[in-house]
Amino acid sequence: MNQRVADHLLKNQKRKKTIELSFDSKSLTKLMLEIKKARTVLSLQKSVRIGLPSFYEDEDFSETLTRVKLYELDGLPDPRGPTAQTFFNVAKEWLH
């Protein structure tokens, strides 16, 4: 799941800067650690800023990730959103 989040963030970053970041394993490892931290923050907040100074070739990485986008990338509805109750009711029926 974190790979989908990383791909999304890298795609956004590439639009802003014309550099390819997905082939640098050291930078990707840093990004994956930040995504893991962001997941914890997003359980309490609606958004989090992922910032990595000198991420790749002295280029800074800075992207905002929202809870809604995280759940969308994970294939889940926002548990606090309006469609969540419907989703959970269907899942509950399937379990019964």
N, C-alpha and C positions, 0 to 999 in steps of 0.2 A: 504494500500500500504506500509506503514512503517513497517508492520509486516513482509512482504516478504523481505524487506531490512535487518531488524534485523535478520531474520532467516539465510539469506545469510552470514552476518557478523559473526554470532555465529558459523555457520558451518565452516567457515574459521578459526576462533579462536580455535575451538575444534580440528582441524587438527594439529595445532601447539602445543597445550597444551591439555592434556588428562583430562580436567575438563568439567563438564556439567554446563553450565551457564543459561540455559533457564528456570530454575525453581525458580530463585531468583527474586522476584518481584521488590525489591528495585533497584537492578542492572539493570533490564530490563527497569525500568522507566527512569533511567539515560541514558541508551542507546537510548531510544526513543526520548528523548530531544535532544541528540546529532545528531540523524538522521534528526530531524526537522531543526536544525541549518545547517547541511550539505547540505540539499536541497537548502537553500538560497545561500550558498557558491557556489554550483555547477551550479547555474544559471549564474555565472560569471567566474568560473574556470573549468578546465577539471577534476580535482581531488581534494579530500580533505582527510586529515588524521583525523580519529576519534580516539582519545586517551582518555582513562579514567583511571587515576591512582587509584590503590586499588579498582578495579572494583568489584572483588569478592574474598573474602578470601585473601586479600592483593595481588591478581594477577592483573597485569596491563592489560588493553585491548587496543590494538592498531591495527587498520586496515585501509587500504586505500580504499576509494570508488571513483570510476570514474563516470563521467557524463554518459558515454555510459552504464556502468553496471546499474546505477540507472534507466535509461530509459528502459533498457532490463527487469529489475525486475518489472517495472511498466507496461510492455507490450507495450511500445512505442518506435519508432525509435528515435535516436539522432536527434533533429531538425537541427543541424548543419552538420549532416552526409550526405553522398551521396544518401542514400535511402529515405531521408526525403521528398524530393520534390515529388517523386513518391507517397509516402504515402499520402501527403497532397493533391495532385491532385486527387487521388481516393476519399478521404474523401470529397473534394469539389464537385466532380461529384455526390456523393451520396446525398449531401445536396440539390443540384439543382434538 
